[in-house]
Amino acid sequence: MSEQSADTSAAPIFNPFSPDFLRDPYPAFQQLRATAPLHKTDMGFWVASRYDDVTLILRDKRFGKGYVERTEKTHGPDIWQQPAYASMRNWMLIKDPPDHGRLRGLVARAFAPRRLTALRPRIQQLVDESLDKLDDRLDGKSEMEFIRDFAHPLPVHVICDMLGIPEDERQQFFEGSRIAGRLIDPTPMTPDELAEINEGNLQQAAYFRSLFARRRENLGDDITSELLQAADDGNKLSEEELVANVILLFGAGHETTVNLLGNGMLALLTYPEEWEKLKADPSLVPGAVEEMLRFDSSVQMTGRTAMQDVEINGVTIPQGDAVLSLLGAANRDPDEFENPEDFKVDREGVRPTSFGGGIHHCLGAPLARIEAEIALTTLMKRLPNLHLANKDGPDWSLMFTLRGLKGLPVAW
């Protein structure tokens, strides 16, 4: 038997539902990597926590999503009667080939490099406008709630632009846009939370059907128009798939970026010497964004299912078993990153697992990097004396899959 024991009695307790774990999972990740980096938990699924194992699982075609089977095993077949889950069943994010390739291929053109490059001036404009609203406070000591006032509005506006949502119709998306992340989280939902998510899903579906009708009359240069043309011209996309995947694009297009900005700024201001280093050499910004992704990943885990028996370093994962790949643990693997618990904006050769891998590698990764680079560069110039204002420590949203802050008070 290899050191990656499949004996659950040898494995440390792994409880992704513990509030203490959700506030700071990294000590548990360290223990997992050291004592049972690949093991089956008493909850019935496998956990992978080392960089090499995680990247293999993400890229190996012997692993698929197996979403429908895993979801029914957890929640029962009646789960599809819930509107949000019925919609999610059509997401390309959880599809296996060939449906995954069909859906992803239709969306991928919207994230072509030329299109993302063309977005840079608009992203800069949005960043500047957010900070312009603080102008009456810039002359003296002041503060803002970084998530509410900056990190959240930016990516919401960007994805609304890309989807062709008129500016005077965006308020509903700002008010309810941080709810859907609960849908992909393993932590139990209350009936009230599920009801709120279902209602939000139905409202978004109704809005997008209305937008589709208007766009069919007047196609524009946006993702929605492109997907409508694909659906109407070639019957490659059903109406249900169209609605579900536009909802997915909205959620995936902003929520992880909010967390990237929030988690990254928390790290930078917790290590003020790194903030000073970055201000002294702005050429470090692209690498600093990679380090932000590595150090405290917005996405902490992703699930796969073994489509056949798979052996990894002497441990066999049977066909049909679910595997959680712990991205946050892999990103702090000392076999891959020197002194991984340290945050270093000039760290070289950073290849975080934060955007997944293989056929499900995040389509929006280049866009998230552009938004973070522009935001970081502008904040350094306009608010160079930025520092943390919360003396009580960070206030985390207690979710496992998507790690982010409820709020981040900062001052200057």
Residue, then its C-alpha position, 0 to 999 in steps of 0.5 A: m500500500s502506498e503512502q496515499s492510503a485508501d484506509t479511511s481510518a488513517a485519514p484525518i477528519f475532513n469536515p467541509f461543513s465546519p465553520d472553523f474550516l470554512r473560515d480557514p481551511y488551510p491548516a486542514f489542507q496541510q494535514l491532508r497533504a501530509t497524512a492522507p493526500l488521496h483517500k476516501t472519506d467516511m462521507g463516501f467520496w474521495v479527496a485529492s489534495r496534492y498538486d500532482d494528483v489534482t492536476l492529473i484528475l482535472r485533465d485525465k479523460r478517465f474522470g468525468k463530471g457525472y453530475v446527474e448521478r452524483t446529484e441524485k445520489t445526494h438529493g434524490p431524483d425529486i431534486w429536478q423539480q426545483p427550478a434552480y437545479a433543473s436549470m443547472r442540469n443544462w449548464m455546460l459546466i456540469k456536462d460530459p462529452p459530447d454535450h459539453g463540447r457542443l455547448r462550450g464551442l458555442v460560447a468560446r467565441a465570446f471569450a476570444p482574445r481579440r474580444l477581451t482585448a477590446l474590453r480593456p478600455r471599458i474595464q478601465q472606465l468602470v474602475d475609474e468610475s467606481l473610484d470617482k464616486l469616492d472623490d469627495r472622500l479622497d482628500g482626507k482619511s476615509e474608508m470604503e467597503f471594498i466588496r460592496d463599493f468596488a469588487h462587486p460592481l466591476p465584474v457585474h457591469v462587465i458581464c452585463d456589458m458582454l451579455g448585452i443587458p441595458e444599463d437601466e435594467r441591471q439593478q436586479f442583478f446587483e441585488g441578487s447576484r451573490i446568491a447562486g453560488r450556494l447552488i454548487d456548494p456542498t454545505p447544506m441549504t436551508p429551505d429559505e435559501l433554496a426558495e430564494i435561489n429558486e425565485g432568483n432563477l425564475q426571475q432571471a429566466a423570465y428576464f432573459r427570455s424577454l431579452f432574447a425576444r428583443r434581441r431576435e428583433n435587433l441582434g447586437d454585438d454581444i454574447t446573447s445575440e451570438l448564442l441566439q443566432a446559433a440556436d435559431d440557425g443551426n438548432k444546436l441549442s435548445e431554448e432551455e439550454l440557452v436560458a440556463n447557460v446565459i444564467l451560468l455565464f452571468g453567475a460564473g462571469h462575476e462571482t469568482t472575480v469578486n472573490l479574486l479581488g476581495n481575497g487578493m486585496l485582503a492578502l496584499l493588505t495583510y502583507p503590507e510589505e508586498w503591497e509596497k513591493l508592488k507599488a514600487d514595481p508595477s511590472l509585477v502586477p500580472g505575477a501578483v494576480e497569479e499569486m493572489l489566485r494561488f494563495d487564496s483561491s476563489v474556487q476551492m474545490t471541483g468534483r469529478t467522477a471516475m468513469q472507469d477504475v483509475e489507479i493513482n500512485g497505487v490507490t484505485i478509485p473505483q468506477g462511479d466514485a466521486v472525487l473532490s479535487l481540493l484546488g486550495a490545497a493543491n495551490r499550497d503544496p510545498d512539493e510544487f511551491e516553495n514556502p507556500e504559506d507565504f504570500k509573495v507578489d514576485r513569486e516566479g513560475v506560479r501555475p495555480t489550479s484555481f481555474g480548473g483544468g482539462i476540458h472544463h478549464c474556465l473560459g473566463a480565466p483571461l477576462a478575470r486576469i484582465e479585470a484584476e490587473i486593471a483594478l490592481t494597477t489603478l488602486m495602486k495609483r489612486l489609493p496608494n495608502l490603502h490599508l485594512a480597517n477591520k480590526d476584528g479580522p475578515d468576515w468570510s462567507l461560510m461556503f466551501t466551493l466558492r471562497g469569498l468575503k462578505g465584506l472588506p472594510v479598507a481605509w486610506 
